[in-house]
Amino acid sequence: MLMINKAIAEATEENHKISTLRANGLLDADACAVRMNAISAKLTQLRGERRWLSENEVLDEAMDAIRKMTAVIKNGPEQMNIFDEDLFDSLVEKVIAESQTRIRFRLCGGLELAEQLEVAAR
């Protein structure tokens, strides 16, 4: 990612230099346009690569969190007869009350599970 950011910075600087040369009358319009188009295409490609790497980085982080969560579950008890607060805390990042009858559990790694609560008739 660092190399791509450096290449983007260099292309942007080159673009600025060409604009300066054109503004000072040292480069004709056609040569400037050709060079600017080439730099623009290169910047588009580099930014696309950076976006792709960034998206994959997010996926890698989520997969790592899911692997850790899987290890916690595998190393946990085979059967639970009572609530295990430590296990719950190690698996659940956040509990979100969507309504009085629906809650959502956000697990470590971003996975979310919704649960519809049964309401007793009054």
C-alpha positions as CSV (number, residue, x, y, z in Angstrom):
1,M,0.0,0.0,0.0
2,L,2.9,2.3,0.8
3,M,4.4,1.8,-2.6
4,I,1.1,2.7,-4.3
5,N,0.7,5.8,-2.2
6,K,4.2,6.9,-3.1
7,A,3.5,6.2,-6.9
8,I,0.3,8.3,-6.6
9,A,2.2,11.1,-5.0
10,E,4.9,11.0,-7.7
11,A,2.3,11.0,-10.5
12,T,0.5,13.9,-8.9
13,E,3.7,15.9,-8.5
14,E,4.6,15.1,-12.2
15,N,1.1,16.4,-13.2
16,H,1.7,19.6,-11.3
17,K,5.1,20.1,-12.9
18,I,3.6,19.7,-16.4
19,S,0.9,22.2,-15.6
20,T,3.5,24.6,-14.4
21,L,5.5,24.2,-17.6
22,R,2.4,24.7,-19.7
23,A,1.4,27.8,-17.7
24,N,4.9,29.3,-18.2
25,G,4.7,28.7,-22.0
26,L,7.5,26.1,-21.9
27,L,5.3,23.2,-23.2
28,D,2.8,23.3,-26.0
29,A,-0.8,22.4,-25.5
30,D,-0.7,19.1,-27.5
31,A,2.3,17.7,-25.7
32,C,0.8,18.8,-22.4
33,A,-2.5,17.1,-23.1
34,V,-0.8,13.8,-24.2
35,R,1.3,13.8,-21.0
36,M,-1.6,14.8,-18.7
37,N,-3.8,12.0,-20.2
38,A,-1.1,9.4,-19.6
39,I,-0.7,10.6,-16.0
40,S,-4.5,10.6,-15.5
41,A,-4.7,7.0,-16.7
42,K,-1.9,6.0,-14.4
43,L,-3.5,7.7,-11.4
44,T,-6.8,6.0,-12.2
45,Q,-5.1,2.6,-12.3
46,L,-3.1,3.3,-9.1
47,R,-6.2,4.5,-7.2
48,G,-8.1,1.4,-8.3
49,E,-5.3,-0.8,-7.0
50,R,-5.2,1.1,-3.7
51,R,-9.0,0.7,-3.3
52,W,-8.8,-3.1,-4.1
53,L,-6.0,-3.5,-1.5
54,S,-8.0,-1.5,1.1
55,E,-11.1,-3.6,0.5
56,N,-9.1,-6.9,0.8
57,E,-7.4,-5.6,4.0
58,V,-10.9,-5.1,5.5
59,L,-11.8,-8.7,4.5
60,D,-8.6,-10.0,5.9
61,E,-9.2,-8.3,9.2
62,A,-12.8,-9.8,9.4
63,M,-11.5,-13.2,8.5
64,D,-8.9,-13.0,11.3
65,A,-11.6,-12.0,13.8
66,I,-13.8,-14.9,12.7
67,R,-10.8,-17.3,13.0
68,K,-10.2,-16.1,16.5
69,M,-13.9,-16.4,17.4
70,T,-13.9,-20.0,16.0
71,A,-10.9,-20.8,18.2
72,V,-12.7,-19.5,21.3
73,I,-15.7,-21.6,20.5
74,K,-13.7,-24.7,19.8
75,N,-11.7,-24.3,23.0
76,G,-14.8,-23.6,25.0
77,P,-17.0,-26.1,26.9
78,E,-18.6,-28.9,24.9
79,Q,-21.9,-28.2,26.6
80,M,-23.1,-25.2,28.7
81,N,-25.8,-25.5,31.3
82,I,-25.4,-21.9,32.6
83,F,-24.6,-18.6,31.0
84,D,-20.8,-18.0,30.6
85,E,-20.2,-14.3,30.9
86,D,-16.5,-14.6,29.9
87,L,-17.3,-16.6,26.8
88,F,-20.1,-14.1,25.9
89,D,-17.7,-11.2,26.3
90,S,-15.1,-12.8,24.2
91,L,-17.5,-13.4,21.3
92,V,-20.0,-10.5,21.4
93,E,-18.8,-7.0,20.5
94,K,-22.1,-5.3,20.9
95,V,-25.8,-5.9,21.5
96,I,-28.2,-3.6,19.6
97,A,-31.9,-3.3,20.6
98,E,-33.7,-2.6,17.3
99,S,-37.1,-2.7,18.9
100,Q,-38.8,-4.1,21.9
101,T,-39.0,-7.5,20.2
102,R,-35.9,-7.6,18.1
103,I,-32.2,-7.5,19.1
104,R,-29.0,-7.8,17.1
105,F,-25.7,-9.3,18.3
106,R,-22.6,-7.9,16.6
107,L,-19.9,-10.5,17.0
108,C,-16.2,-9.9,16.9
109,G,-15.3,-9.5,13.2
110,G,-18.4,-7.7,12.3
111,L,-20.8,-10.6,11.8
112,E,-24.3,-9.7,13.0
113,L,-27.0,-12.1,14.1
114,A,-30.6,-10.9,14.7
115,E,-33.0,-12.5,17.2
116,Q,-36.7,-12.0,17.3
117,L,-38.0,-12.2,20.9
118,E,-41.2,-13.9,21.7
119,V,-43.6,-11.6,23.7
120,A,-45.9,-13.2,26.2
121,A,-49.6,-12.4,25.6
122,R,-51.1,-10.1,28.2
